[in-house]
Amino acid sequence: MSKRSRGNGLDTAPKWRHPVLDFDGIAEIDGTEHALQLGHTVDIPLKATHRVSCTGDKPLVFIEIQYGQLLDESDIIRLSDDYNRV
């Protein structure tokens, strides 16, 4: 699980959508927690600090979809990371 911020604030910046495919979790967006369940979708606003975590005993399965005019990950700012990618 990493906590990161995305988006350079430009209209060309990528936007992010996370549809949940299976099991339960939480999306924390700018400090507010949103419950995730099968079929839920969460959109990440530009420049939002966010992280997604599993709350059940089975792995949370979701897809990260990037859309917009500019599609790359060069705008990721990792604020913390349980996998030592910071």
C-alpha atoms as an extended CHARMM CRD file, in Angstrom:
* protein
*
        86  EXT
         1         1  MET       CA              0.0000000000        0.0000000000        0.0000000000  PROA      1               0.0000000000
         2         2  SER       CA              1.3940000000        3.4030000000       -0.8780000000  PROA      2               0.0000000000
         3         3  LYS       CA              0.1180000000        6.8630000000       -0.1790000000  PROA      3               0.0000000000
         4         4  ARG       CA              0.5730000000        9.1520000000       -3.1290000000  PROA      4               0.0000000000
         5         5  SER       CA             -0.5480000000       12.2870000000       -4.8850000000  PROA      5               0.0000000000
         6         6  ARG       CA             -1.1950000000       12.5470000000       -8.5960000000  PROA      6               0.0000000000
         7         7  GLY       CA             -1.8730000000       15.2030000000      -11.1890000000  PROA      7               0.0000000000
         8         8  ASN       CA             -0.0850000000       18.3010000000      -12.3150000000  PROA      8               0.0000000000
         9         9  GLY       CA             -3.2820000000       20.3820000000      -12.3450000000  PROA      9               0.0000000000
        10        10  LEU       CA             -3.2970000000       20.7560000000      -16.1300000000  PROA      10              0.0000000000
        11        11  ASP       CA             -6.2500000000       19.7910000000      -18.3000000000  PROA      11              0.0000000000
        12        12  THR       CA             -3.9650000000       17.2660000000      -20.0150000000  PROA      12              0.0000000000
        13        13  ALA       CA             -3.1210000000       15.5110000000      -16.7340000000  PROA      13              0.0000000000
        14        14  PRO       CA             -4.2890000000       11.9260000000      -16.4020000000  PROA      14              0.0000000000
        15        15  LYS       CA             -7.3390000000       11.1040000000      -14.3350000000  PROA      15              0.0000000000
        16        16  TRP       CA             -7.7640000000        7.9170000000      -12.3050000000  PROA      16              0.0000000000
        17        17  ARG       CA            -10.6480000000        5.5290000000      -11.7240000000  PROA      17              0.0000000000
        18        18  HSD       CA            -10.5730000000        2.3680000000       -9.5850000000  PROA      18              0.0000000000
        19        19  PRO       CA            -13.4370000000       -0.1380000000      -10.0920000000  PROA      19              0.0000000000
        20        20  VAL       CA            -13.5550000000       -2.8810000000       -7.4310000000  PROA      20              0.0000000000
        21        21  LEU       CA            -13.7880000000       -6.4210000000       -8.8080000000  PROA      21              0.0000000000
        22        22  ASP       CA            -13.8320000000       -8.4660000000       -5.6260000000  PROA      22              0.0000000000
        23        23  PHE       CA            -13.8620000000       -8.2910000000       -1.8120000000  PROA      23              0.0000000000
        24        24  ASP       CA            -13.7480000000       -5.2950000000        0.5340000000  PROA      24              0.0000000000
        25        25  GLY       CA            -11.4490000000       -2.3760000000        1.1890000000  PROA      25              0.0000000000
        26        26  ILE       CA            -11.0920000000        1.3020000000        1.9290000000  PROA      26              0.0000000000
        27        27  ALA       CA            -10.0480000000        4.1590000000       -0.3450000000  PROA      27              0.0000000000
        28        28  GLU       CA             -8.5920000000        7.0700000000        1.5950000000  PROA      28              0.0000000000
        29        29  ILE       CA             -8.8020000000       10.2560000000       -0.4840000000  PROA      29              0.0000000000
        30        30  ASP       CA             -7.4470000000       13.4780000000        1.0350000000  PROA      30              0.0000000000
        31        31  GLY       CA             -7.9260000000       12.0220000000        4.5270000000  PROA      31              0.0000000000
        32        32  THR       CA            -11.5190000000       10.8330000000        4.0450000000  PROA      32              0.0000000000
        33        33  GLU       CA            -12.2230000000        7.0850000000        4.0400000000  PROA      33              0.0000000000
        34        34  HSD       CA            -14.6310000000        5.5640000000        1.5030000000  PROA      34              0.0000000000
        35        35  ALA       CA            -15.7960000000        1.9440000000        1.8680000000  PROA      35              0.0000000000
        36        36  LEU       CA            -15.1510000000       -0.2310000000       -1.1880000000  PROA      36              0.0000000000
        37        37  GLN       CA            -17.1400000000       -3.3110000000       -2.1110000000  PROA      37              0.0000000000
        38        38  LEU       CA            -17.7290000000       -5.3780000000       -5.2030000000  PROA      38              0.0000000000
        39        39  GLY       CA            -19.0430000000       -3.1530000000       -7.9880000000  PROA      39              0.0000000000
        40        40  HSD       CA            -18.0260000000        0.1660000000       -6.3820000000  PROA      40              0.0000000000
        41        41  THR       CA            -15.9390000000        2.6520000000       -8.3410000000  PROA      41              0.0000000000
        42        42  VAL       CA            -13.8430000000        5.4380000000       -6.8710000000  PROA      42              0.0000000000
        43        43  ASP       CA            -12.4960000000        8.3900000000       -8.8760000000  PROA      43              0.0000000000
        44        44  ILE       CA             -9.2960000000       10.1010000000       -7.7220000000  PROA      44              0.0000000000
        45        45  PRO       CA             -9.3430000000       13.8890000000       -8.2500000000  PROA      45              0.0000000000
        46        46  LEU       CA             -6.2530000000       15.6520000000       -9.5690000000  PROA      46              0.0000000000
        47        47  LYS       CA             -3.6590000000       16.3680000000       -6.8690000000  PROA      47              0.0000000000
        48        48  ALA       CA             -5.5530000000       14.2120000000       -4.3440000000  PROA      48              0.0000000000
        49        49  THR       CA             -3.5340000000       12.3140000000       -1.7550000000  PROA      49              0.0000000000
        50        50  HSD       CA             -4.8530000000        8.7730000000       -1.7910000000  PROA      50              0.0000000000
        51        51  ARG       CA             -4.3220000000        5.1380000000       -0.8720000000  PROA      51              0.0000000000
        52        52  VAL       CA             -6.3590000000        1.9480000000       -1.2400000000  PROA      52              0.0000000000
        53        53  SER       CA             -6.2000000000       -0.8500000000        1.3350000000  PROA      53              0.0000000000
        54        54  CYS       CA             -7.8120000000       -4.2310000000        1.9240000000  PROA      54              0.0000000000
        55        55  THR       CA            -10.0370000000       -4.6440000000        5.0060000000  PROA      55              0.0000000000
        56        56  GLY       CA            -11.0260000000       -8.2880000000        4.5820000000  PROA      56              0.0000000000
        57        57  ASP       CA             -9.2820000000      -11.6140000000        4.9300000000  PROA      57              0.0000000000
        58        58  LYS       CA             -9.0870000000      -12.0590000000        1.1410000000  PROA      58              0.0000000000
        59        59  PRO       CA             -7.1100000000       -9.7930000000       -1.2310000000  PROA      59              0.0000000000
        60        60  LEU       CA             -8.9360000000       -6.7190000000       -2.5390000000  PROA      60              0.0000000000
        61        61  VAL       CA             -9.0870000000       -6.8500000000       -6.3370000000  PROA      61              0.0000000000
        62        62  PHE       CA             -9.4460000000       -3.5950000000       -8.2640000000  PROA      62              0.0000000000
        63        63  ILE       CA             -8.3200000000       -2.0930000000      -11.5470000000  PROA      63              0.0000000000
        64        64  GLU       CA             -6.5420000000        1.2320000000      -11.8570000000  PROA      64              0.0000000000
        65        65  ILE       CA             -7.7300000000        3.0070000000      -15.0120000000  PROA      65              0.0000000000
        66        66  GLN       CA             -5.8840000000        6.0660000000      -16.2690000000  PROA      66              0.0000000000
        67        67  TYR       CA             -7.5870000000        8.3300000000      -18.7750000000  PROA      67              0.0000000000
        68        68  GLY       CA             -7.0420000000       11.7880000000      -20.2510000000  PROA      68              0.0000000000
        69        69  GLN       CA             -4.8460000000       13.4190000000      -22.8700000000  PROA      69              0.0000000000
        70        70  LEU       CA             -1.4970000000       12.6570000000      -21.1910000000  PROA      70              0.0000000000
        71        71  LEU       CA             -1.0990000000        9.0400000000      -20.0660000000  PROA      71              0.0000000000
        72        72  ASP       CA              2.0000000000        8.3610000000      -17.9850000000  PROA      72              0.0000000000
        73        73  GLU       CA              2.9580000000        7.9800000000      -14.3450000000  PROA      73              0.0000000000
        74        74  SER       CA              5.5830000000       10.7230000000      -14.1850000000  PROA      74              0.0000000000
        75        75  ASP       CA              3.3450000000       12.8160000000      -11.9200000000  PROA      75              0.0000000000
        76        76  ILE       CA              3.2670000000       10.2950000000       -9.0250000000  PROA      76              0.0000000000
        77        77  ILE       CA              4.6080000000       11.6740000000       -5.7520000000  PROA      77              0.0000000000
        78        78  ARG       CA              4.9830000000        8.8510000000       -3.2140000000  PROA      78              0.0000000000
        79        79  LEU       CA              4.4020000000       10.1580000000        0.2970000000  PROA      79              0.0000000000
        80        80  SER       CA              4.7990000000        6.7770000000        1.9980000000  PROA      80              0.0000000000
        81        81  ASP       CA              5.0910000000        3.2440000000        0.7090000000  PROA      81              0.0000000000
        82        82  ASP       CA              4.8860000000       -0.1200000000        2.4640000000  PROA      82              0.0000000000
        83        83  TYR       CA              6.9350000000       -1.6080000000       -0.3890000000  PROA      83              0.0000000000
        84        84  ASN       CA              9.9710000000        0.7200000000       -0.0570000000  PROA      84              0.0000000000
        85        85  ARG       CA              9.5160000000        2.4350000000       -3.4460000000  PROA      85              0.0000000000
        86        86  VAL       CA              9.7950000000        5.9140000000       -1.8690000000  PROA      86              0.0000000000
